[in-house]
């Protein structure tokens, strides 16, 4: 489960053997969220609203990098960190 970035204390992660659609996991304390990369729609779980907003704002200009990371994980390669 590579951590790609930390956004305001929220870990942005991808997991091997994931299911479509391409998505990432956002983990903050006991909160867990799955966010679709293409639409940045919350698929499952949740985060405090301020953290969710920060993650979405961070992810918006990084969709291509997140998709490359998803493709790397799907091909069993280690993705690069995203800044």
Secondary structure as UniProt FT lines:
FT   STRAND          3..7
FT   TURN            8..9
FT   STRAND          10..13
FT   STRAND          23..28
FT   TURN            29..30
FT   STRAND          31..36
FT   TURN            37..39
FT   STRAND          42..45
FT   HELIX           49..60
FT   TURN            61..62
FT   HELIX           63..74
FT   TURN            75..76
//
